[in-house]
Amino acid sequence: MNEPMSDQPRPLTLQTPAEHPFAEYVRILGKGKRGARGLNRDEARAAMTLLLEGKVEDTQLGAFLMLLRHKEESPEELAGFTEALRAHLHAPALSVDLDWPSYAGKKRHLPWYLLAAKCLARQGVRIFMHGGGAHTAGRLYTEQLLGLLDIPLCRDWQAVARNLDAHSLAFFPLHDWAPQLQRMIDLRNTLGLRSPIHSLARVLNPLAARCGLQSIFHPGYQAVHREASRLLGDCALVVKGDGGEIEVNPDVLSHLYGTQDSLAWDEEWPALSAQRHVKPASLEPEHLLAVWRGDAHDSYGELAVTATMALALRGLGQDREQAFENARTYWSLRNTSN
């Protein structure tokens, strides 16, 4: 016999939606003044792996980057992020002396560091340069000057290998080998602030070069970067380069933050000029080529070039005196070397 139907509504069964796997990492960073903390190395590695695999919502990405930016990234976080990126890349095994990130661009002085890299390459120092393209108006970026200075632009790892063998110098845009990171960097114009990805790109050293050069303009970040590289077991040399690029400003004292064999070291280099040079009224890239060819001279530029070469050679193990002596010799031979 059928039971009479009840007039009472049946209770609804509510299912709690499953939490997104990335929510954990946003919560760690953003759980209030007392509950929030930084990511440990394993958490940073796991979070970046999800980002690289495209398993994160845009809203989560923006929140994550800005929470990191607000508290400032730690060495452990940078080390974990780097480990995730290196595992994701599967970069080829290439012999490289210097990893040379170039992401800041120049606005007060010409990018003299490009002549330093060319000059070192002429002497067989194998340099892998990478950058993130032009993203701020009024600045000169490496990628804009490659054709003028005859620096090879590579679009895949095979081209990098060929040009390192042929010219000891190769530039590979970040958007070609790590498009996920380039997208995060490009969010600067949307979010209004730089993100920790700007720092990560400098620590990466994707080809495990003998030494990674890093230029960090903002005070306090140099030691953080040095510690991240030390945790990774990398050889690295961090400076406050002119304009944020790897270029020694000859008018000021330079502090070198180095690490090798998991040990940190520091060194100070005095200014090379008794008085500051006058900033040029405008930046004319053709002037770089004229100085390279010996058709023009530039006191600031030539001091910056030799000091930047000396910095690179110091990172490769030479002492300061030897590095400067070799740098001056290399500069004098730049148009006679093969």
C-alpha distance (Angstrom), angle and dihedral (degrees) to the residues before:
residue distance angle dihedral
M1 . . .
N2 3.80 . .
E3 3.78 116.2 .
P4 3.79 116.3 -124.6
M5 3.76 114.9 -97.7
S6 3.78 114.9 -103.8
D7 3.77 121.0 -124.4
Q8 3.81 89.3 -145.7
P9 3.85 114.8 103.1
R10 3.76 115.6 -117.1
P11 3.81 114.9 -109.7
L12 3.77 114.7 -103.1
T13 3.78 118.1 -119.5
L14 3.81 108.4 -137.6
Q15 3.78 119.8 -158.7
T16 3.77 117.4 -153.3
P17 3.82 108.0 -132.6
A18 3.79 114.5 -117.1
E19 3.78 114.5 -103.2
H20 3.79 116.5 -110.0
P21 3.84 110.7 -106.4
F22 3.81 91.6 -124.5
A23 3.81 94.4 52.5
E24 3.81 89.5 83.0
Y25 3.81 92.4 65.6
V26 3.80 94.2 46.9
R27 3.80 89.0 50.2
I28 3.82 93.2 50.6
L29 3.80 90.2 56.2
G30 3.78 98.8 38.5
K31 3.81 108.3 36.0
G32 3.78 97.1 120.4
K33 3.79 132.0 -83.7
R34 3.78 94.6 -60.6
G35 3.79 101.3 32.1
A36 3.80 101.3 43.6
R37 3.79 122.3 93.1
G38 3.78 139.9 159.0
L39 3.78 124.2 -87.4
N40 3.77 119.1 -97.8
R41 3.78 118.1 -130.8
D42 3.82 95.7 -93.5
E43 3.80 92.1 47.9
A44 3.79 91.6 48.7
R45 3.80 90.4 50.6
A46 3.81 91.9 49.8
A47 3.81 93.5 46.2
M48 3.81 93.4 50.0
T49 3.80 90.7 47.2
L50 3.81 89.9 57.9
L51 3.81 90.0 48.0
L52 3.80 92.6 50.8
E53 3.80 91.5 47.6
G54 3.81 90.8 54.0
K55 3.80 93.3 -118.0
V56 3.82 96.0 130.5
E57 3.80 129.0 90.8
D58 3.81 118.0 -123.6
T59 3.79 91.4 -117.5
Q60 3.80 90.0 54.2
L61 3.79 91.8 48.0
G62 3.79 93.2 53.1
A63 3.79 92.8 46.4
F64 3.79 92.3 46.6
L65 3.80 95.1 49.9
M66 3.79 94.7 46.5
L67 3.81 94.2 45.8
L68 3.80 88.3 53.1
R69 3.79 90.2 46.5
H70 3.79 92.3 50.5
K71 3.79 94.9 52.9
E72 3.87 94.0 32.5
E73 3.78 120.7 -119.7
S74 3.81 119.8 -84.0
P75 3.82 128.6 -138.4
E76 3.82 89.8 -110.8
E77 3.79 91.3 54.3
L78 3.81 93.3 47.9
A79 3.81 90.5 48.1
G80 3.82 92.2 50.2
F81 3.81 92.7 46.3
T82 3.81 90.0 49.6
E83 3.79 93.3 50.7
A84 3.80 90.5 52.2
L85 3.79 92.6 49.2
R86 3.80 94.1 47.2
A87 3.81 91.0 51.0
H88 3.82 90.7 48.1
L89 3.81 95.8 48.4
H90 3.79 101.9 56.9
A91 3.81 87.7 -159.8
P92 3.82 116.0 -170.8
A93 3.77 122.7 -101.2
L94 3.81 102.9 -101.9
S95 3.78 128.9 163.4
V96 3.82 108.3 -114.2
D97 3.79 130.7 167.1
L98 3.81 100.1 -169.6
D99 3.78 132.7 26.5
W100 3.81 103.9 -154.0
P101 3.83 115.7 -172.2
S102 3.81 115.2 -165.3
Y103 3.80 113.7 -174.3
A104 3.81 109.3 128.0
G105 3.80 106.3 66.2
K106 3.81 124.8 -151.3
K107 3.81 130.4 -95.8
R108 3.84 107.5 160.8
H109 3.79 99.4 43.9
L110 3.78 135.7 15.8
P111 3.83 117.3 -90.7
W112 3.79 96.0 -94.8
Y113 3.80 90.0 165.7
L114 3.81 87.9 78.4
L115 3.80 90.7 64.7
A116 3.80 89.1 47.7
A117 3.81 90.5 54.3
K118 3.83 92.1 46.3
C119 3.78 91.5 49.1
L120 3.81 93.9 49.4
A121 3.80 90.5 47.5
R122 3.81 89.7 53.8
Q123 3.81 86.2 61.7
G124 3.81 92.9 51.2
V125 3.82 99.7 -97.4
R126 3.81 103.2 147.0
I127 3.82 109.6 -134.9
F128 3.80 128.8 -173.4
M129 3.81 110.8 -163.4
H130 3.78 124.6 -172.3
G131 3.79 134.2 174.8
G132 3.77 145.8 171.3
G133 3.78 102.7 -122.5
A134 3.81 130.4 -116.2
H135 3.79 112.8 -39.1
T136 3.83 105.4 148.9
A137 3.80 122.9 61.4
G138 3.80 116.8 -122.4
R139 3.80 96.9 30.3
L140 3.80 130.3 106.8
Y141 3.80 114.1 -131.4
T142 3.79 129.9 -161.2
E143 3.79 93.9 -118.1
Q144 3.82 90.5 59.2
L145 3.82 92.8 57.8
L146 3.79 103.1 42.6
G147 3.79 94.6 99.1
L148 3.80 94.2 46.7
L149 3.80 92.9 51.3
D150 3.81 96.6 37.2
I151 3.81 94.3 -119.2
P152 3.81 111.6 155.9
L153 3.82 116.2 -108.3
C154 3.81 110.2 -151.6
R155 3.80 127.1 -163.4
D156 3.82 99.4 -173.9
W157 3.79 139.8 23.2
Q158 3.82 92.0 -101.6
A159 3.80 90.1 60.8
V160 3.81 89.9 48.0
A161 3.80 90.2 54.6
R162 3.82 92.9 47.9
N163 3.79 94.5 49.0
L164 3.79 94.7 45.0
D165 3.80 87.8 54.9
A166 3.81 94.4 43.4
H167 3.81 102.0 36.2
S168 3.85 107.1 7.9
L169 3.82 87.0 -126.3
A170 3.79 133.6 85.6
F171 3.81 134.8 165.7
F172 3.82 118.3 -154.5
P173 3.84 118.7 -176.3
L174 3.78 114.1 -128.4
H175 3.81 92.8 -129.3
D176 3.82 89.3 64.2
W177 3.79 98.3 52.3
A178 3.82 103.6 24.5
P179 3.83 107.4 21.7
Q180 3.81 92.0 164.5
L181 3.81 90.6 61.2
Q182 3.79 92.0 45.8
R183 3.80 89.5 53.9
M184 3.80 90.3 52.6
I185 3.80 91.5 49.0
D186 3.80 90.3 49.5
L187 3.81 89.3 57.8
R188 3.80 87.4 76.6
N189 3.80 90.3 90.5
T190 3.81 90.4 49.6
L191 3.80 98.4 43.6
G192 3.80 95.7 36.0
L193 3.82 94.8 -132.1
R194 3.77 138.6 74.5
S195 3.77 113.7 -103.3
P196 3.82 132.7 -145.3
I197 3.80 87.8 -95.7
H198 3.80 87.8 78.3
S199 3.80 86.8 60.3
L200 3.80 94.2 42.2
A201 3.80 93.4 55.7
R202 3.80 89.6 59.5
V203 3.82 95.5 49.5
L204 3.82 97.0 45.6
N205 3.83 102.4 90.1
P206 3.83 88.1 -179.7
L207 3.82 95.9 -172.9
A208 3.83 95.1 48.3
A209 3.82 93.3 -117.1
R210 3.80 118.2 -165.7
C211 3.81 88.1 -107.7
G212 3.78 132.5 12.4
L213 3.80 114.9 -146.3
Q214 3.80 115.9 -152.0
S215 3.78 131.4 -175.2
I216 3.79 117.0 -162.2
F217 3.79 116.1 178.1
H218 3.81 101.6 -172.2
P219 3.83 113.9 82.7
G220 3.77 116.1 -111.6
Y221 3.79 96.3 26.1
Q222 3.81 94.2 85.5
A223 3.81 93.5 73.0
V224 3.83 90.6 45.1
H225 3.80 91.1 55.1
R226 3.78 92.8 45.6
E227 3.81 90.4 52.2
A228 3.81 92.3 48.7
S229 3.81 90.2 53.7
R230 3.79 90.5 45.9
L231 3.82 90.7 53.3
L232 3.80 88.4 51.7
G233 3.80 91.4 50.9
D234 3.81 91.7 -119.1
C235 3.77 128.6 144.6
A236 3.80 105.5 -122.3
L237 3.79 140.6 164.1
V238 3.81 118.3 -157.3
V239 3.80 125.8 -168.9
K240 3.77 139.5 164.1
G241 3.78 93.1 -108.7
D242 3.79 123.7 -164.1
G243 3.79 109.0 -80.2
G244 3.81 90.6 -8.2
E245 3.81 94.9 -63.5
I246 3.81 126.2 114.5
E247 3.78 95.0 -93.7
V248 3.79 128.4 118.9
N249 3.79 113.7 -128.2
P250 3.83 102.3 -138.0
D251 3.81 92.1 -157.9
V252 3.81 96.1 65.8
L253 3.78 140.8 46.0
S254 3.81 113.3 -89.8
H255 3.80 123.8 -147.0
L256 3.80 115.1 -155.1
Y257 3.81 118.4 -151.9
G258 3.79 107.2 -164.6
T259 3.78 137.6 175.6
Q260 3.78 130.4 -173.6
D261 3.80 132.2 160.9
S262 3.83 87.7 7.6
L263 3.82 90.9 -61.2
A264 3.82 124.4 117.1
W265 3.80 123.6 -136.5
D266 3.81 135.2 178.8
E267 3.78 133.3 -155.6
E268 3.79 135.4 174.3
W269 3.78 124.2 -145.2
P270 3.82 118.1 -161.9
A271 3.78 122.8 -129.0
L272 3.80 112.9 -83.2
S273 3.79 95.6 -146.3
A274 3.79 126.4 62.0
Q275 3.80 90.7 -141.8
R276 3.76 135.8 20.7
H277 3.76 118.9 -91.0
V278 3.78 119.5 -122.2
K279 3.78 112.6 -102.8
P280 3.82 111.0 -114.2
A281 3.78 115.9 -106.0
S282 3.80 90.9 -127.9
L283 3.80 138.3 4.2
E284 3.79 112.2 -112.9
P285 3.83 110.1 -177.8
E286 3.82 92.3 -161.4
H287 3.81 86.9 67.8
L288 3.81 88.3 69.1
L289 3.78 90.3 58.4
A290 3.80 92.5 46.2
V291 3.82 91.4 53.1
W292 3.81 91.1 45.9
R293 3.80 90.6 53.6
G294 3.80 93.0 44.8
D295 3.79 92.8 -115.4
A296 3.81 90.7 119.4
H297 3.79 137.9 20.5
D298 3.77 129.6 -139.6
S299 3.80 120.1 -174.1
Y300 3.80 95.7 -159.5
G301 3.78 94.6 40.6
E302 3.80 97.4 48.8
L303 3.81 91.9 47.1
A304 3.81 89.2 49.3
V305 3.80 91.8 49.7
T306 3.80 96.1 50.0
A307 3.81 93.2 43.0
T308 3.81 91.2 49.1
M309 3.79 90.9 50.1
A310 3.81 89.0 48.9
L311 3.80 89.0 51.2
A312 3.80 90.8 54.0
L313 3.81 92.3 47.2
R314 3.82 89.4 48.7
G315 3.78 87.8 55.7
L316 3.79 88.8 53.0
G317 3.79 91.3 56.6
Q318 3.79 106.9 -89.1
D319 3.80 118.6 129.9
R320 3.79 118.8 -116.1
E321 3.81 97.5 -99.3
Q322 3.79 93.5 47.7
A323 3.80 91.9 44.5
F324 3.82 93.5 53.8
E325 3.79 92.5 45.0
N326 3.79 91.4 52.3
A327 3.79 92.3 43.8
R328 3.80 92.5 55.2
T329 3.80 90.5 47.3
Y330 3.80 92.2 49.7
W331 3.79 90.8 50.2
S332 3.80 92.3 51.5
L333 3.83 89.6 51.0
R334 3.80 97.6 43.7
N335 3.80 95.9 110.3
T336 3.79 96.3 38.1
S337 3.82 97.9 51.7
N338 3.78 121.8 94.8
